[in-house]
Amino acid sequence: MSSEFLNTLKVYSQFVHPILMWVLLALTSYALYTGFQWRRTRSATGDLKKELIKQRFNVKHHQIGAIVLSVMVVGSIGAMGSTYINSGKLFVNPHLVAGLVMTGLIAMSASLTPFMQKGQEWARVSHILINVVITGLFGWQAVTGMTIVQNIINRM
């Protein structure tokens, strides 16, 4: 491969993470919706409960949750790798720290699944609270990330 092609690839690889994270933010919103609907299903009665069960929100929530977990972890690692490849260092700033915290929190949130499946309410409440924190951090990350993207564009 030509060095010109590799340099072009190196530059544009910096935009994979931001695009991926905006998609992930949308997927996170859908996971929130399906989780809320699954919680609603568990407390519903009668015909409403039957109708909600048919929509399989529990299955959808587990599936989208697995995708969100995987993409967040791989996206975080990929972003750090891309930054290092392009800059020769990692920039330790609030965006990086918040991203690392989010990555740890999502692993903790997912690890509560066996306890929730056994009906442990403390695990459900913890899962919800952790994911609310992640979603809040994610919104903040979106804003700070766009500032970083703007800096990258200005250097091009």
Backbone as CSV, one residue per row, in Angstrom:
resi,resn,N_x,N_y,N_z,CA_x,CA_y,CA_z,C_x,C_y,C_z
1,MET,0.838,-1.184,0.000,0.000,0.000,0.000,0.877,1.238,0.000
2,SER,0.382,2.263,-0.674,1.164,3.499,-0.731,1.073,4.248,0.596
3,SER,2.106,4.997,0.895,2.113,5.767,2.144,1.048,6.860,2.102
4,GLU,0.727,7.349,0.905,-0.328,8.365,0.789,-1.677,7.778,1.215
5,PHE,-1.953,6.559,0.768,-3.198,5.887,1.151,-3.239,5.659,2.661
6,LEU,-2.125,5.206,3.238,-2.076,4.956,4.682,-2.252,6.242,5.482
7,ASN,-1.659,7.323,4.996,-1.835,8.612,5.683,-3.288,9.078,5.614
8,THR,-3.917,8.888,4.461,-5.328,9.249,4.315,-6.182,8.404,5.252
9,LEU,-5.916,7.114,5.302,-6.637,6.209,6.198,-6.452,6.625,7.654
10,LYS,-5.224,6.978,7.982,-4.898,7.397,9.348,-5.711,8.636,9.738
11,VAL,-5.794,9.607,8.856,-6.522,10.846,9.140,-8.019,10.566,9.298
12,TYR,-8.595,9.850,8.343,-10.048,9.646,8.373,-10.496,8.618,9.406
13,SER,-9.570,7.815,9.894,-9.929,6.869,10.957,-10.358,7.594,12.227
14,GLN,-9.939,8.843,12.367,-10.299,9.633,13.541,-11.799,9.935,13.613
15,PHE,-12.508,9.761,12.491,-13.931,10.079,12.455,-14.813,8.856,12.677
16,VAL,-14.210,7.665,12.735,-14.989,6.450,12.973,-15.614,6.489,14.367
17,HIS,-14.818,6.842,15.368,-15.309,6.869,16.739,-16.487,7.836,16.924
18,PRO,-16.380,9.085,16.486,-17.519,9.989,16.683,-18.800,9.504,16.003
19,ILE,-18.678,9.005,14.789,-19.864,8.508,14.082,-20.443,7.313,14.822
20,LEU,-19.578,6.392,15.210,-20.006,5.197,15.941,-20.687,5.570,17.255
21,MET,-20.165,6.567,17.933,-20.738,6.955,19.231,-22.102,7.622,19.083
22,TRP,-22.323,8.369,18.010,-23.659,8.940,17.790,-24.666,7.829,17.509
23,VAL,-24.254,6.823,16.751,-25.121,5.658,16.529,-25.376,4.953,17.859
24,LEU,-24.327,4.828,18.656,-24.453,4.176,19.960,-25.372,4.958,20.896
25,LEU,-25.343,6.259,20.833,-26.250,7.062,21.661,-27.703,6.782,21.279
26,ALA,-27.962,6.638,19.992,-29.316,6.290,19.542,-29.699,4.883,20.031
27,LEU,-28.776,3.940,19.925,-29.042,2.584,20.407,-29.268,2.564,21.920
28,THR,-28.532,3.398,22.640,-28.703,3.499,24.082,-30.105,4.008,24.417
29,SER,-30.584,4.961,23.649,-31.944,5.472,23.849,-32.972,4.372,23.620
30,TYR,-32.746,3.549,22.612,-33.663,2.433,22.348,-33.586,1.398,23.472
31,ALA,-32.403,1.151,23.987,-32.254,0.231,25.121,-33.011,0.762,26.336
32,LEU,-32.942,2.066,26.556,-33.691,2.694,27.649,-35.189,2.465,27.459
33,TYR,-35.665,2.668,26.246,-37.088,2.473,25.939,-37.518,1.023,26.183
34,THR,-36.745,0.075,25.665,-37.137,-1.329,25.833,-37.041,-1.761,27.292
35,GLY,-36.080,-1.234,28.022,-35.969,-1.543,29.448,-37.156,-1.009,30.222
36,PHE,-37.544,0.225,29.908,-38.717,0.816,30.557,-39.958,-0.011,30.242
37,GLN,-40.105,-0.423,28.982,-41.277,-1.211,28.589,-41.279,-2.583,29.263
38,TRP,-40.106,-3.182,29.436,-40.027,-4.474,30.114,-40.411,-4.322,31.582
39,ARG,-39.960,-3.247,32.211,-40.339,-2.982,33.609,-41.847,-2.760,33.700
40,ARG,-42.406,-2.045,32.749,-43.851,-1.809,32.686,-44.611,-3.125,32.501
41,THR,-44.058,-4.007,31.682,-44.684,-5.312,31.434,-44.781,-6.112,32.725
42,ARG,-43.709,-6.100,33.509,-43.702,-6.878,34.755,-44.757,-6.407,35.741
43,SER,-45.084,-5.110,35.729,-46.060,-4.597,36.687,-47.473,-4.490,36.125
44,ALA,-47.648,-4.761,34.851,-48.971,-4.659,34.214,-49.845,-5.857,34.597
45,THR,-51.128,-5.691,34.355,-52.083,-6.784,34.617,-53.038,-6.914,33.440
46,GLY,-53.733,-8.039,33.403,-54.799,-8.253,32.431,-54.361,-8.197,30.991
47,ASP,-55.246,-7.589,30.170,-55.016,-7.522,28.724,-53.775,-6.697,28.373
48,LEU,-53.517,-5.650,29.161,-52.324,-4.840,28.904,-51.072,-5.693,29.034
49,LYS,-51.017,-6.510,30.078,-49.850,-7.376,30.283,-49.691,-8.341,29.112
50,LYS,-50.796,-8.942,28.669,-50.734,-9.873,27.526,-50.209,-9.183,26.279
51,GLU,-50.687,-7.959,26.042,-50.255,-7.215,24.861,-48.771,-6.849,24.950
52,LEU,-48.320,-6.438,26.126,-46.910,-6.081,26.296,-46.005,-7.304,26.179
53,ILE,-46.419,-8.428,26.716,-45.619,-9.662,26.630,-45.393,-10.056,25.176
54,LYS,-46.418,-9.897,24.336,-46.302,-10.246,22.914,-45.187,-9.462,22.223
55,GLN,-44.889,-8.280,22.736,-43.879,-7.434,22.088,-42.448,-7.793,22.481
56,ARG,-42.301,-8.726,23.422,-40.998,-9.285,23.803,-39.942,-8.216,24.134
57,PHE,-40.340,-7.263,24.951,-39.402,-6.202,25.326,-38.202,-6.743,26.096
58,ASN,-38.398,-7.820,26.854,-37.268,-8.407,27.587,-36.196,-8.904,26.630
59,VAL,-36.608,-9.599,25.586,-35.654,-10.117,24.601,-34.981,-8.963,23.863
60,LYS,-35.782,-7.994,23.452,-35.227,-6.833,22.736,-34.232,-6.081,23.622
61,HIS,-34.584,-5.925,24.905,-33.701,-5.198,25.816,-32.370,-5.934,25.996
62,HIS,-32.424,-7.245,26.161,-31.181,-8.011,26.305,-30.334,-7.945,25.039
63,GLN,-30.982,-8.044,23.892,-30.234,-8.013,22.635,-29.597,-6.656,22.389
64,ILE,-30.368,-5.591,22.540,-29.808,-4.260,22.296,-28.774,-3.921,23.367
65,GLY,-29.006,-4.385,24.590,-28.038,-4.161,25.664,-26.699,-4.812,25.369
66,ALA,-26.739,-6.010,24.812,-25.496,-6.703,24.449,-24.754,-5.945,23.354
67,ILE,-25.500,-5.416,22.398,-24.878,-4.643,21.318,-24.273,-3.360,21.883
68,VAL,-25.025,-2.674,22.745,-24.532,-1.423,23.344,-23.256,-1.689,24.143
69,LEU,-23.259,-2.740,24.948,-22.069,-3.097,25.736,-20.868,-3.331,24.822
70,SER,-21.051,-4.149,23.812,-19.945,-4.485,22.907,-19.421,-3.272,22.159
71,VAL,-20.328,-2.483,21.599,-19.909,-1.329,20.801,-19.234,-0.278,21.686
72,MET,-19.741,-0.104,22.920,-19.118,0.888,23.793,-17.691,0.481,24.154
73,VAL,-17.497,-0.777,24.486,-16.151,-1.231,24.869,-15.204,-1.158,23.666
74,VAL,-15.621,-1.705,22.547,-14.762,-1.694,21.353,-14.548,-0.261,20.858
75,GLY,-15.603,0.566,20.909,-15.474,1.964,20.488,-14.516,2.749,21.364
76,SER,-14.533,2.476,22.659,-13.620,3.168,23.579,-12.175,2.774,23.309
77,ILE,-11.947,1.498,23.166,-10.595,1.013,22.885,-10.118,1.522,21.524
78,GLY,-10.997,1.461,20.540,-10.658,1.940,19.198,-10.321,3.417,19.173
79,ALA,-11.077,4.205,19.936,-10.813,5.650,19.978,-9.446,5.939,20.582
80,MET,-9.123,5.220,21.659,-7.805,5.430,22.276,-6.698,4.994,21.318
81,GLY,-6.904,3.884,20.618,-5.914,3.418,19.644,-5.736,4.407,18.508
82,SER,-6.833,4.922,17.980,-6.768,5.891,16.887,-6.062,7.169,17.329
83,THR,-6.401,7.623,18.538,-5.747,8.831,19.062,-4.252,8.610,19.188
84,TYR,-3.867,7.462,19.720,-2.439,7.170,19.898,-1.721,7.069,18.549
85,ILE,-2.345,6.390,17.600,-1.734,6.239,16.272,-1.562,7.597,15.601
86,ASN,-2.549,8.473,15.744,-2.505,9.771,15.077,-1.696,10.825,15.818
87,SER,-1.578,10.690,17.141,-0.919,11.739,17.919,0.323,11.280,18.666
88,GLY,0.507,9.984,18.768,1.651,9.468,19.510,1.465,9.522,21.012
89,LYS,0.260,9.885,21.447,-0.036,9.929,22.883,-1.547,9.969,23.073
90,LEU,-1.960,9.710,24.302,-3.359,9.882,24.681,-3.486,11.216,25.392
91,PHE,-4.554,11.927,25.131,-4.798,13.194,25.795,-5.684,12.922,27.007
92,VAL,-5.085,13.012,28.182,-5.847,12.764,29.403,-6.629,14.041,29.701
93,ASN,-7.905,13.968,29.405,-8.797,15.113,29.591,-10.147,14.582,30.078
94,PRO,-11.062,15.463,30.419,-12.353,14.989,30.928,-13.095,14.052,29.966
95,HIS,-12.952,14.264,28.667,-13.625,13.396,27.692,-13.124,11.951,27.812
96,LEU,-11.814,11.778,27.894,-11.232,10.442,28.036,-11.652,9.817,29.363
97,VAL,-11.534,10.561,30.437,-11.860,10.030,31.761,-13.340,9.624,31.824
98,ALA,-14.225,10.476,31.327,-15.654,10.144,31.331,-15.927,8.900,30.480
99,GLY,-15.252,8.789,29.338,-15.414,7.604,28.494,-14.973,6.334,29.197
100,LEU,-13.868,6.409,29.907,-13.393,5.244,30.661,-14.362,4.894,31.799
101,VAL,-14.885,5.913,32.469,-15.874,5.677,33.536,-17.118,5.017,32.953
102,MET,-17.582,5.508,31.825,-18.759,4.917,31.170,-18.510,3.453,30.805
103,THR,-17.328,3.169,30.301,-17.000,1.794,29.914,-17.016,0.871,31.122
104,GLY,-16.455,1.327,32.237,-16.507,0.535,33.471,-17.924,0.378,33.986
105,LEU,-18.697,1.462,33.956,-20.073,1.408,34.463,-20.959,0.474,33.642
106,ILE,-20.762,0.460,32.318,-21.620,-0.408,31.513,-21.320,-1.881,31.786
107,ALA,-20.063,-2.184,32.085,-19.719,-3.566,32.474,-20.385,-3.913,33.803
108,MET,-20.357,-2.971,34.752,-21.025,-3.204,36.036,-22.521,-3.399,35.844
109,SER,-23.121,-2.574,35.014,-24.559,-2.659,34.759,-24.934,-4.020,34.171
110,ALA,-24.177,-4.458,33.184,-24.450,-5.757,32.554,-24.246,-6.910,33.530
111,SER,-23.288,-6.748,34.443,-23.000,-7.837,35.384,-24.138,-8.060,36.389
112,LEU,-25.070,-7.136,36.458,-26.214,-7.281,37.367,-27.316,-8.181,36.790
113,THR,-27.213,-8.531,35.520,-28.258,-9.312,34.855,-28.635,-10.602,35.590
114,PRO,-27.689,-11.434,36.017,-28.098,-12.671,36.714,-28.906,-12.392,37.986
115,PHE,-28.580,-11.327,38.685,-29.316,-10.981,39.904,-30.725,-10.488,39.570
116,MET,-30.842,-9.718,38.493,-32.161,-9.250,38.070,-33.023,-10.414,37.627
117,GLN,-32.430,-11.391,36.947,-33.177,-12.561,36.500,-33.703,-13.390,37.668
118,LYS,-33.047,-13.254,38.814,-33.510,-13.953,40.018,-34.463,-13.091,40.841
119,GLY,-34.855,-11.932,40.290,-35.847,-11.085,40.948,-35.315,-10.145,42.008
120,GLN,-34.020,-9.924,42.036,-33.423,-9.046,43.048,-33.701,-7.582,42.691
121,GLU,-34.563,-6.940,43.477,-34.939,-5.550,43.195,-33.754,-4.598,43.350
122,TRP,-32.849,-4.861,44.293,-31.678,-3.998,44.466,-30.854,-3.958,43.184
123,ALA,-30.792,-5.104,42.484,-30.027,-5.164,41.239,-30.722,-4.354,40.140
124,ARG,-32.044,-4.433,40.084,-32.790,-3.652,39.088,-32.601,-2.159,39.319
125,VAL,-32.737,-1.744,40.555,-32.583,-0.324,40.885,-31.155,0.127,40.575
126,SER,-30.172,-0.682,40.934,-28.771,-0.351,40.644,-28.536,-0.265,39.140
127,HIS,-29.075,-1.207,38.399,-28.952,-1.246,36.940,-29.523,0.041,36.335
128,ILE,-30.681,0.431,36.793,-31.320,1.639,36.273,-30.493,2.873,36.618
129,LEU,-30.071,2.986,37.875,-29.294,4.155,38.293,-27.968,4.254,37.536
130,ILE,-27.282,3.134,37.394,-26.014,3.129,36.653,-26.249,3.581,35.215
131,ASN,-27.314,3.079,34.595,-27.578,3.434,33.201,-28.036,4.878,33.039
132,VAL,-28.694,5.436,34.041,-29.034,6.862,34.007,-27.750,7.690,34.041
133,VAL,-26.804,7.307,34.893,-25.515,8.007,34.954,-24.784,7.888,33.614
134,ILE,-24.762,6.683,33.053,-24.106,6.479,31.750,-24.746,7.369,30.688
135,THR,-26.069,7.402,30.653,-26.767,8.203,29.637,-26.474,9.690,29.817
136,GLY,-26.425,10.156,31.059,-26.073,11.550,31.315,-24.663,11.865,30.858
137,LEU,-23.734,10.995,31.210,-22.347,11.175,30.759,-22.258,11.120,29.236
138,PHE,-23.064,10.249,28.648,-23.054,10.091,27.195,-23.490,11.387,26.506
139,GLY,-24.517,12.026,27.037,-24.949,13.309,26.473,-23.842,14.345,26.547
140,TRP,-23.176,14.393,27.680,-22.064,15.324,27.857,-20.915,14.956,26.906
141,GLN,-20.650,13.657,26.760,-19.594,13.187,25.854,-19.872,13.616,24.417
142,ALA,-21.136,13.585,24.028,-21.493,13.978,22.662,-21.090,15.424,22.391
143,VAL,-21.334,16.289,23.358,-20.990,17.704,23.199,-19.473,17.896,23.178
144,THR,-18.777,17.333,24.150,-17.317,17.510,24.195,-16.646,16.814,23.020
145,GLY,-17.222,15.715,22.582,-16.666,15.002,21.429,-16.736,15.827,20.158
146,MET,-17.806,16.579,19.996,-17.923,17.414,18.804,-16.887,18.543,18.827
147,THR,-16.526,19.011,20.002,-15.451,20.002,20.129,-14.130,19.393,19.677
148,ILE,-13.902,18.143,20.060,-12.672,17.447,19.642,-12.666,17.248,18.131
149,VAL,-13.810,16.861,17.564,-13.911,16.682,16.106,-13.597,18.010,15.413
150,GLN,-14.123,19.097,15.931,-13.870,20.419,15.344,-12.378,20.742,15.379
151,ASN,-11.707,20.412,16.471,-10.258,20.623,16.573,-9.509,19.798,15.527
152,ILE,-9.950,18.553,15.317,-9.304,17.693,14.318,-9.487,18.294,12.927
153,ILE,-10.686,18.742,12.632,-10.963,19.345,11.318,-10.127,20.594,11.123
154,ASN,-10.003,21.404,12.145,-9.210,22.640,12.043,-7.726,22.360,11.787
155,ARG,-7.234,21.195,12.246,-5.822,20.839,12.031,-5.575,20.256,10.650
156,MET,-6.621,19.882,9.940,-6.463,19.211,8.635,-5.992,20.149,7.575
